Amino acid sequence: MGAADERLIVLGDVMHCQVQVEQRAWSFLFDVDAAQGTRTREQLLKELEDPRTILAGGHFAGEVFGRVLPATARRTWKSRRA
């Protein structure tokens, strides 16, 4: 798969840490509507499971670029370096 086949999605404020990939219901202090935030994260995570999609978590600690692996038992975060 080359760069022409891939796309990058920058998360902005929709997720603030890698753990929210697995625990999408974890809210952040500035979530005005926690339930809507959870629904938004779930919808976005389904789209991010596309293997051609790289995400950039601007607030993520350490590695900010990675992929969301499809849910089997649960979703997982995979760093681009792994």
Contact map, one row per residue, 1 for C-alpha under 8 A:
1110110000000000000000000000000000000000000000000001000000000000000000000000000000
1111110000000000000000000000000000000000000000000000000000000000000000000000000000
1111111000000000000000000000000000000000000000000000000000000000000000000000000000
0111111000000000000000000000000000000000000000000000000000000000000000000000000000
1111111000000000000000000000000000000000000000000001000000000000000000000000000000
1111111100000000000000000000000000000000000000000001110000000000000000000000000000
0011111110000000000000000000000000000000000000000001110000000000000000000000000000
0000011111000000000000000000000000000000000000000000111100000000000000000000000000
0000001111100000000000000000000000000000000000000000111100000000000000000000000000
0000000111110000000000000000000000000000000000000000001111000000000000000000000000
0000000011111110000000000000000000000000000000000000001111000000000000000000000000
0000000001111110000000000000000000000000000000000000000011100000000000000000000000
0000000000111111000000000000000000000000000000000000000001100000000000000000000000
0000000000111111000000000000000000001001100000000000000000000000000000000000000000
0000000000111111110110000000000000000000100000000000000010100000000000000000000000
0000000000001111110100000001000000000000000000000000000011110000000000000000000000
0000000000000011111110000000000000000000000000000000000010111000000000000000000000
0000000000000011111111000000000000000000000000000000000010011000000000000000100000
0000000000000000111111110000000000000000000000000000000000000000000000000000100000
0000000000000011111111111100000000000000000000000000000000000000000000000000000000
0000000000000010111111110000000000000000000010000000000000000000000100000011100000
0000000000000000011111110000000000000000000000000000000000000000000000000111100000
0000000000000000001111111100000000000000000000000000000000000000000000000000000000
0000000000000000001111111110000000000100110000000000000000000000000000000000000000
0000000000000000000100111110000001101100000000000000000000000000000000000000000000
0000000000000000000100111111000000000100000000000000000000000000000000000000000000
0000000000000000000000011111101001001100000000000000000000000000000000000000000000
0000000000000001000000000111111000000000000000000000000000000000000000000000000000
0000000000000000000000000011111000000000000000000000000000000000000000000000000000
0000000000000000000000000001111100000000000000000000000000000000000000000000000000
0000000000000000000000000011111111001000000000000000000000000000000000000000000000
0000000000000000000000000000011111000000000000000000000000000000000000000000000000
0000000000000000000000000000001111111000000000000000000000000000000000000000000000
0000000000000000000000001010001111111100000000000000000000000000000000000000000000
0000000000000000000000001000000011111110000000000000000000000000000000000000000000
0000000000000000000000000000000011111111000000000000000000000000000000000000000000
0000000000000100000000001010001011111111100000000000000000000000000000000000000000
0000000000000000000000011110000001111111110000000000000000000000000000000000000000
0000000000000000000000000000000000111111111000000000000000000000000000000000000000
0000000000000100000000000000000000011111111100000000000000000000000000000000000000
0000000000000110000000010000000000001111111110000000000000000000000000000000000000
0000000000000000000000010000000000000111111111000000000000000000000000000000000000
0000000000000000000000000000000000000011111111100000000000000000000000000000000000
0000000000000000000000000000000000000001111111110000000000000000000000000000000000
0000000000000000000010000000000000000000111111111000000000000000000100000000000000
0000000000000000000000000000000000000000011111111100000000000000000001000000000000
0000000000000000000000000000000000000000001111111100000000000000000000000000000000
0000000000000000000000000000000000000000000111111110111000000000001100000000000000
0000000000000000000000000000000000000000000011111110100000000000001111000000000000
0000000000000000000000000000000000000000000001111111100000000000000101000000000000
0000000000000000000000000000000000000000000000011111110000000000001110000000000000
1000111000000000000000000000000000000000000000000111110000000000000000000000000000
0000011110000000000000000000000000000000000000011111111000000000001000000000000000
0000011110000000000000000000000000000000000000010011111100000000111000000000000000
0000000111100000000000000000000000000000000000010000111110000001111100000000000000
0000000111100000000000000000000000000000000000000000011111000001110000000000000000
0000000001110011110000000000000000000000000000000000001111110001100000000000000000
0000000001111001000000000000000000000000000000000000000111110001000000000000000000
0000000000011011100000000000000000000000000000000000000011111001000000000000000000
0000000000000001110000000000000000000000000000000000000011111111000000000000000000
0000000000000000110000000000000000000000000000000000000000111111000000000000000000
0000000000000000000000000000000000000000000000000000000000011111000000000000000000
0000000000000000000000000000000000000000000000000000000000011111110000000000001100
0000000000000000000000000000000000000000000000000000001111111111110000000000001000
0000000000000000000000000000000000000000000000000000011110000011111000000000001100
0000000000000000000000000000000000000000000000000000011100000011111100000000111100
0000000000000000000000000000000000000000000000011010111000000000111110000000111100
0000000000000000000010000000000000000000000010011110001000000000011111000011110000
0000000000000000000000000000000000000000000000001010000000000000001111100011110000
0000000000000000000000000000000000000000000001001100000000000000000111110111000000
0000000000000000000000000000000000000000000000000000000000000000000011111111000000
0000000000000000000000000000000000000000000000000000000000000000000001111110000000
0000000000000000000000000000000000000000000000000000000000000000000000111110000000
0000000000000000000001000000000000000000000000000000000000000000000001111111000000
0000000000000000000011000000000000000000000000000000000000000000000111111111100000
0000000000000000000011000000000000000000000000000000000000000000000111100111110000
0000000000000000011011000000000000000000000000000000000000000000011110000011111000
0000000000000000000000000000000000000000000000000000000000000000011110000001111101
0000000000000000000000000000000000000000000000000000000000000011111000000000111111
0000000000000000000000000000000000000000000000000000000000000010111000000000011111
0000000000000000000000000000000000000000000000000000000000000000000000000000001111
0000000000000000000000000000000000000000000000000000000000000000000000000000011111
